Amino acid sequence: MIKQQNIFVLILLLLSTIGCKKHLEDENNSVQGAFMNMTPTKVPIMLAPQLLASSLDEYNGTFSPDGTEFFFTTNTPKSGIICFTKIAQDQQWTKPKIASFSGDHSEYDPLFSPDGKRLYFSSERPLKDGDSKGKTGIWYVEKQDSVWGVPQHIELGEEGNYYSSITKNGDIYFNIWNTGDMYKATKTPEGYKSEPLPEVLNSKDAEGDPFISPDEDYIIFRGYNNSLGFGDLFISFRINGNWTQPENLGEPINSPDHEMCPYVTPDGKFFIFASSRMVEPYLSNPLNNLEDIRKKHHAFDNGELNIYYISADFIEEKRNKYE
């Protein structure tokens, strides 16, 4: 039997998705204001669907500290592309474009540094001229006179690095494809020194997508251990120098589908993540019209990833349990 609370959550999700569809159908409904005018909510809402949502995957959303630029990843059939949108002079957000430094290689995971001066991302671009392809690594670009500069590679001493998150001290939390573990790279005068995060955070089930708070007092990541679905989001707090046992964020953030790419806005007010949840399932009963399935596949509610947001109040609520 479905709990009454879960029924309430499903109803709210349905209402929010109906609202998203209405926005998508209304070409005159533009997105305006810093941080896309997100409003406090206890139920996940799709972020600016009329601007961002499509039949493709959209994930890895990140805002600049002032909330006037937004970068995210979308997928082509064979690779990822980093895209962006920003506020124009009339306070309206522009239509998404491919980032000036992206498009030639498979790239994803954009993330602003806490001070907004750099944009970090994952890339398979080769390290040497003449190489056809490189292994996934962490890169960054710096803004120079309002223009993003040439991508620079960060040597972390490992191969297959991706999904970086940056502390105020400049330390980098990231993943390694080959091991399925999360690492921390500490900044030193000689470069970065990398080491895996403690076992309490790295289990045998391959955790990933670490978002570290700028003050390094909590971490949110993707995991599969006792998940509600394919992949869930978990949180752990750093208390007296030690990480707490990761806690599943539960509903309504997690669902029976796939949740990934956690991110908290620079002002600490909103939590952004990607989810493949659908409100209306595919109907594939015998003799059903195949055209209906084709139409749904081309809609945003088709099981591909979309970007959602919810109030970040739950972080402090969960932290209070340790006081």
Secondary structure, DSSP 8 states (H G I E B T S, - for coil): ---HHHHHHHHHHHHHHHHHHHHHH-TT---BSGGGG----SS-EESSHHHH--SS-EEEEEE-TTSSEEEEEEE-SS-EEEEEEEB-TTSBB---EE-TT-SSS-EEEEEE-TTSSEEEEEE---SSTT-S----EEEEEEEETTEE---EE---SSSSEEEEEE-TT--EEEEETTTTEEEEEEEETTEEEEEE--TTT--TT--EEEEE-TTSSEEEEEE-TT-SSSBEEEEEEEETTEE---EE--TTTS-SSBEEEEEE-TTS-EEEEEE---SS-----TT--HHHHHHHHTSSSSSS-EEEEEETHHHHHHHGGG-
